[in-house]
Amino acid sequence: MPSIQQLLSIARKAATAAGKAIMEIYDKGDFSTEFKEDNSPVTKADIKAHELIVACLSESKLPIVSEESVKA
């Protein structure tokens, strides 16, 4: 099991990567929105942030629950 310090480092890495990706998408002016099966909105930035966060957090070996990974 990773230490608290290791988990915090992983979380910071995930947040930084997701934030950077979100800003890059919005800096390009891409505000397009799609709708999931449950009719809730999701943007390209949401999906990219989800992918990066899950990739980073998978290092922790802890279960990951995310709104974007739930099938409606």
N, C-alpha and C positions, 0 to 999 in steps of 0.2 A: 504494500500500500504506500503510495507517495506521501511524503510529509506535507504539512500545511504550507510550508514555504514553496515546495515544488508545485503544489496545486495552485497557489497564488500566481506563480510564474507562468504556468500554463494558461490560467484565466486571463492574465494581462496580455499574453501573446495573442490569444483568441480575440479579445476585445479590440486590440490595436489593429490586427489584420482586418477584422470585420469593419471597423470604423473607416479605415483607409479605403477599402473597397467600396463602401457605401458612398463616400465622398467623391471618389473617382466617377462612379456612375452618375451621381447627381450633378457633378461639374460638367458632364457631357450633356446635361439637360434631359436625360432619359427618365421621365416620370411616368412611363407607361405602366399600366396596371392590368393584371389578369385576374380572373376569379377562379378560386378553387371549387371543388365539387359541392362544398357547402355554401357557395356563393359569397364567401368572404374574400376580400381583396388581398392580392399579393403582388409585390413589385419585383423587378429584376434585382434591385438592391436587397430586398428581403431574402430572396433565394441565394444570392451570392454570399451574403453574410451568414446565412444558415450553413452553407457548404463549408465555409472557412472555419466557423466556430466548431462544427462537428469534427472536422479534420484535426483541429488543434486539441480539442478536449478528449479525443479518442486516446491520446497519449496517457491520460489519467487512468484508463482501464475501468472507469466508473460508468454506470449506465447514463445515457443521455436521453432526455425527454425534451422535445422541441415541437412547438406548434406547427412548424413547417414540415416536420416528418410524420405528422399524424395524417392518416388517410381519412377523409370525411365520409 
